[in-house]
Every structure is written in structure tokens, then in C-alpha cells.
Amino acid sequence: MKKIVPDPPDFHLLQTTETPFGLCDVGHPPLFAVRAGINLEDALVHAGLYLKCASLTGPLMVEQASESGRGFAQATLHSVEMAKALVDALLDSLEQQSLDAAKGR
């Protein structure tokens, strides 16, 4: 029988591609870039750490924002918290898959 659905990718083989960021719109290339070749799990760990830092400093931003900007700051903080939860859930899933594979499941 011919298999219709391909096997999912081996996530431990996935890596980042070079992705520039930090555009200044002053005529020079972006200042920064995500480097190519970073393992998926390592990249997610770093993303989680950056989001954790943003979620820790976010309440200070909300506190310091003017009344008219406080809602925008709170919405940004909420988006950071959602992104962090998503990254954490992916990392937990990868860890569980690794544990299951080690146990031979």
C-alpha cells in the first residue's frame, strides 16, 4: 500500500536560517541577524528567555505609561505572555518526546 501522508520532519534536525532584523530605514543593512544553523530547541530556549525578560519588564512599562498609552502597553504585555506560553509549550513537548524516545516508546 502506498503511504499518502509523509512522515513529519525530525525536529532535532531543524535549524534556523539567517534572518536579519533591526531595520533603521537610514540606508544601511539591518544591524542584527539571527545566525543560521542554530538547533530548533536551542533557538526556542533563547526565545523563551527573551520573552521571559520582556514579561518581567512589561509590568514596569504598563506602570510608567501615560493613561492614554497604558492599554497599548498592557496589550503588548499580553501578547508577550501568550508568545512565551507557546514557546514553553513547544519546549515541554520536545522534552517529552526526547524522554519517550529514550524510554523506547
Buried (B, 14 or more C-beta within 10 A) or exposed (E): EEEEEEEEEEBEEEEBEEEEEEEEEEEEEEEEBBEEEBBBBEBBBBBBEBBBEBBEEBEEBBEEBEEEEBEEBBEBBEEBBEBBEBBBEBBEEBEEEEEEEEEEE
